[in-house]
Amino acid sequence: MKRIAIIFAVLSILLAPGCTKTAESEYARYTDSFFDTFDTLVIVTAYTKSEAEFKAYFELIKGRFQELHRLYDIYNSYEGINNLKTINDRAGQETVEVEQEIIDLILFAKEWHGRTHGRVNIALGPVLQIWHRYRTEGLDDPQNAALPPLELLQKARERTDLEQVIVDPEKGTVYLAEPGMSLDVGAIAKGYAAELAAREAAAAGLSSGLISAGGNVRVIGRPLDGVRERWAIGIQEPEASIFGESDNLLDTIFINDGAVVSSGDYQRYYTVGGKRYHHLIDPETLMPADHYRAVTVVAGDSAVADYLSTELFLLPYAESRALADSLDGVEAIWVMPDGEVKITRGLEAMLKSRGATNVNP
């Protein structure tokens, strides 16, 4: 049984559901949601001139998420679709012709793997499968929960070379060169999907909206309520257990036209011998990283923010901070194991705790 933290993830949107008339009389705020993609609740909020207009944008976003969910699914096959599961099933056997969205996702992951310390590796599937199995068994039978044997994990790591993920953009094919390899895009898929959906909704005419996919929030424009100049995104306190209550917020970030993504040790985990083991696995140690309770990234692109929230979480602070500081347009918050909060300098003007606001003076 999945925990509430998995469903609602890390970020709470400081908005109520339904329809609300605004001070800018031609716009109203509408909110709707769905829960059939990427194993998470997706909330869409927008300011539009009519409910019919909102519904059109909502269906566009929902449909896009459903399509991308099928393409990026590693557990299920779908008739007439070659998806990531198809690629994994044919590892070491044959190339697979796939849709452009899969090509683009893999190339994105490879590019950022090369631009960073490479802790996020979409070819780590064999290792993550083992952890997923042990975590599932531990949640189903807590008294017999156990850790994967290190020897088993080390053997699986032999089949995680990202260079052996062969992509041919011209032919639109992907080939996993070694039998037993498998892709796992859990570190980037939701953020990547949110970015594509947001861009397409904006191109279709949406000028004020917000997509929340679990711990991934992507905003379009500014809120058109005649009062606020920026969207308010609440960051959940790692120890909080009640979703959406302001007392359980670590802080609030005010942004427009960008993304806020969090990764934490409290989102998906199980307990062995009284110790919590989460799902963010360091490919160097093959164990859950223990540098932080949570890392939040603010960036202009949701896919980038999603990738970096995991990459920064898996790195020791000196390396993590240096990487964040080296990237233009990227800001970050680290919640240390003792609760200390560290932030990049650019976040000073975005955080409520540092005096930032989202209303006109």
VENRAFEN-V18128 format. One record per helix or strand. SS is the DSSP state (@ for helix, = for strand). FROM is the first residue (numbers start at 1). TO is the last residue. Records with the same first field share a line. If there is no record, write none. Layout:
BEGIN
SS->FROM-TO ; FROM-TO
END
This chain:
BEGIN
@->4-8 ; 51-72 ; 84-89 ; 100-115 ; 125-140 ; 142-144 ; 150-157 ; 162-164 ; 189-203 ; 246-248 ; 302-314 ; 317-326 ; 345-349 ; 352-354
=->11-13 ; 18-21 ; 28-37 ; 40-48 ; 78-78 ; 81-81 ; 96-97 ; 165-168 ; 173-176 ; 208-213 ; 216-221 ; 228-228 ; 231-236 ; 249-255 ; 258-264 ; 269-272 ; 275-278 ; 281-281 ; 288-288 ; 292-299 ; 331-336 ; 341-343 ; 351-351 ; 359-359
END
